[in-house]
Amino acid sequence: MSSTVKPVGSKSDPRLSGRAVKRIAFDEAAIAKRVTELGREITTAYPDGDLLVLGLLKGSFIFLSDLVRQITRPLQVDFLVATSYGDGTVSSGTVNLVYDPETELEGKDILLVEDIIDSGRTLNRLMAILKEREPRSLEICALLHKRIAEGLRYNAKFVGFDAPNEFLVGYGLDHAENFRHLPYIASLQ
């Protein structure tokens, strides 16, 4: 799915505080529509069993919040935190698990919710860790997928949008902890 490309400057959106982004890659309406569709797809894919929606913080928190409200079946929510970017715009290659989920994973259907798949390093590491905990099933739901990860060992079952190979911010995605609060996804200049 794609959205109309719209240029945006620091004067057009006061939330940017004078910082400019190149363009809006996915606007609010496109995101809301796709999240609703993903909620329906996930509801259909998990008709029974214990579903745990596991959000990868911090980037997935807005997406996860909107997504779980569109899933019309019982579920649990928990989070984990892994870091690989720091203040840069390129993954360092080192994945650190900072917070581990408190919920029991064994025997549950786990849906790992990720904001964006780019290098695939974080997902490869996390999926290996989660598989060791013997869930009934383990799948990935990503808001954005750049489709550039050569070493990605796990396919996302649910994908919101194929994303351009640009550094994206907004709707939970950040650069050095800025821009997460934007209601759209934009390409950073």
C-alpha positions as CSV (number, residue, x, y, z in Angstrom):
1,M,0.0,0.0,0.0
2,S,1.2,3.5,-0.6
3,S,0.1,7.0,0.2
4,T,0.2,10.2,-1.7
5,V,3.6,11.9,-1.3
6,K,3.2,15.3,0.3
7,P,6.0,17.7,0.9
8,V,6.2,19.2,4.4
9,G,8.3,21.9,5.9
10,S,9.0,23.1,9.4
11,K,6.5,26.0,8.9
12,S,3.6,23.8,7.9
13,D,3.7,21.6,11.1
14,P,4.5,23.3,14.4
15,R,5.3,19.9,16.0
16,L,8.5,19.9,14.0
17,S,10.0,22.8,16.0
18,G,11.8,24.3,13.0
19,R,13.2,20.9,11.8
20,A,12.3,19.9,8.3
21,V,11.4,16.6,6.8
22,K,11.5,15.8,3.1
23,R,7.9,14.5,2.7
24,I,5.1,12.7,4.2
25,A,5.4,9.0,3.2
26,F,2.1,7.8,4.9
27,D,-0.5,10.2,6.1
28,E,-2.9,9.8,9.0
29,A,-5.8,8.6,7.0
30,A,-3.8,5.9,5.2
31,I,-2.3,4.7,8.5
32,A,-5.7,4.5,10.2
33,K,-7.2,2.6,7.3
34,R,-4.4,0.1,7.1
35,V,-4.3,-0.5,10.9
36,T,-8.0,-1.3,10.8
37,E,-7.4,-3.8,8.0
38,L,-4.5,-5.4,10.0
39,G,-6.8,-5.7,13.0
40,R,-9.3,-7.6,10.9
41,E,-6.6,-9.8,9.4
42,I,-5.2,-10.7,12.8
43,T,-8.6,-11.4,14.3
44,T,-9.3,-13.9,11.5
45,A,-5.8,-15.5,11.8
46,Y,-6.2,-16.2,15.5
47,P,-9.8,-17.5,16.1
48,D,-8.9,-19.2,19.4
49,G,-6.1,-19.8,21.9
50,D,-4.2,-17.4,24.1
51,L,-3.0,-14.4,22.0
52,L,-0.2,-12.3,23.4
53,V,0.6,-9.1,21.4
54,L,4.2,-8.3,22.3
55,G,5.2,-4.8,21.4
56,L,8.8,-3.9,20.7
57,L,9.4,-0.6,22.4
58,K,9.8,2.2,21.9
59,G,8.9,2.5,18.2
60,S,5.8,0.3,18.1
61,F,3.9,1.9,21.0
62,I,1.6,4.1,19.0
63,F,1.0,1.4,16.3
64,L,0.4,-1.3,18.9
65,S,-2.0,0.9,20.8
66,D,-4.1,1.6,17.7
67,L,-3.7,-2.0,16.5
68,V,-5.0,-3.9,19.6
69,R,-8.1,-1.7,19.6
70,Q,-8.9,-3.1,16.1
71,I,-8.4,-6.8,17.1
72,T,-11.8,-8.1,18.1
73,R,-10.9,-11.1,20.2
74,P,-9.5,-11.6,23.7
75,L,-5.7,-10.9,24.0
76,Q,-3.0,-9.9,26.3
77,V,-0.4,-7.2,25.8
78,D,3.2,-7.0,27.0
79,F,6.4,-5.3,25.8
80,L,10.1,-5.8,25.3
81,V,12.8,-3.3,24.7
82,A,15.8,-3.9,22.4
83,T,18.2,-1.3,21.1
84,S,20.4,-1.1,18.1
85,Y,20.4,2.5,16.8
86,G,21.4,4.8,19.7
87,D,21.6,8.4,18.2
88,G,22.5,7.2,14.7
89,T,20.4,6.7,11.6
90,V,22.0,3.3,10.8
91,S,21.8,0.2,13.0
92,S,24.9,-0.5,15.0
93,G,24.5,-4.2,14.4
94,T,24.5,-4.9,18.2
95,V,21.2,-5.7,19.7
96,N,20.7,-5.3,23.4
97,L,17.6,-6.6,25.2
98,V,16.9,-4.0,27.8
99,Y,13.5,-5.2,29.1
100,D,12.2,-8.7,28.9
101,P,8.4,-9.5,28.9
102,E,7.0,-10.4,32.3
103,T,4.2,-12.5,30.8
104,E,4.6,-16.3,30.4
105,L,5.1,-17.1,26.8
106,E,5.0,-20.9,26.7
107,G,2.0,-22.3,24.9
108,K,0.7,-18.9,23.7
109,D,0.3,-17.5,20.2
110,I,2.8,-14.6,20.2
111,L,2.4,-11.7,17.8
112,L,5.6,-9.6,17.9
113,V,4.7,-6.1,16.8
114,E,7.5,-4.1,15.3
115,D,7.5,-0.5,13.9
116,I,9.9,-1.1,11.0
117,I,11.9,-3.9,9.4
118,D,15.1,-2.7,7.8
119,S,18.3,-4.5,8.6
120,G,16.6,-7.4,10.2
121,R,19.2,-7.8,13.0
122,T,16.9,-6.9,15.8
123,L,14.2,-9.3,14.6
124,N,16.6,-12.2,14.1
125,R,17.9,-11.9,17.6
126,L,14.5,-11.4,19.2
127,M,12.8,-14.2,17.4
128,A,15.6,-16.6,18.4
129,I,15.1,-15.6,22.1
130,L,11.3,-15.9,21.9
131,K,11.4,-19.3,20.2
132,E,13.4,-20.7,23.1
133,R,10.4,-19.9,25.4
134,E,8.2,-22.4,23.5
135,P,5.2,-20.4,22.4
136,R,2.4,-22.2,20.5
137,S,3.2,-19.9,17.5
138,L,5.3,-16.9,16.9
139,E,4.6,-14.4,14.1
140,I,5.7,-10.8,13.3
141,C,3.4,-7.8,12.5
142,A,5.4,-4.8,11.2
143,L,3.9,-1.5,10.4
144,L,6.6,-0.8,7.8
145,H,8.9,-3.2,5.8
146,K,11.7,-1.8,3.7
147,R,12.4,-5.2,2.1
148,I,16.2,-4.6,2.1
149,A,17.2,-7.1,4.9
150,E,19.4,-9.6,3.2
151,G,20.0,-11.6,6.4
152,L,16.4,-11.6,7.7
153,R,15.6,-15.2,8.7
154,Y,11.9,-14.6,9.6
155,N,9.1,-13.3,7.4
156,A,6.5,-10.9,8.7
157,K,3.1,-12.4,8.5
158,F,1.4,-9.0,8.7
159,V,2.8,-5.9,7.1
160,G,1.2,-2.4,7.1
161,F,3.2,-0.8,4.3
162,D,6.2,-1.5,2.1
163,A,8.4,1.4,3.0
164,P,10.8,3.5,1.0
165,N,14.5,3.0,1.7
166,E,14.7,6.3,3.6
167,F,15.1,7.2,7.3
168,L,11.5,7.5,8.5
169,V,10.1,9.3,11.6
170,G,6.7,9.8,13.1
171,Y,3.9,7.5,14.4
172,G,6.3,6.1,17.0
173,L,9.4,6.1,14.9
174,D,12.1,8.5,16.0
175,H,15.5,10.0,15.4
176,A,17.4,10.5,18.7
177,E,14.0,10.3,20.6
178,N,12.5,13.1,18.5
179,F,9.5,13.0,16.1
180,R,7.7,10.0,17.7
181,H,4.6,12.1,18.3
182,L,3.9,13.0,14.7
183,P,0.6,11.5,13.5
184,Y,2.0,10.7,10.1
185,I,5.2,9.0,8.8
186,A,7.7,11.3,7.2
187,S,11.1,11.0,5.5
188,L,13.8,12.8,7.5
189,Q,16.0,15.3,5.7
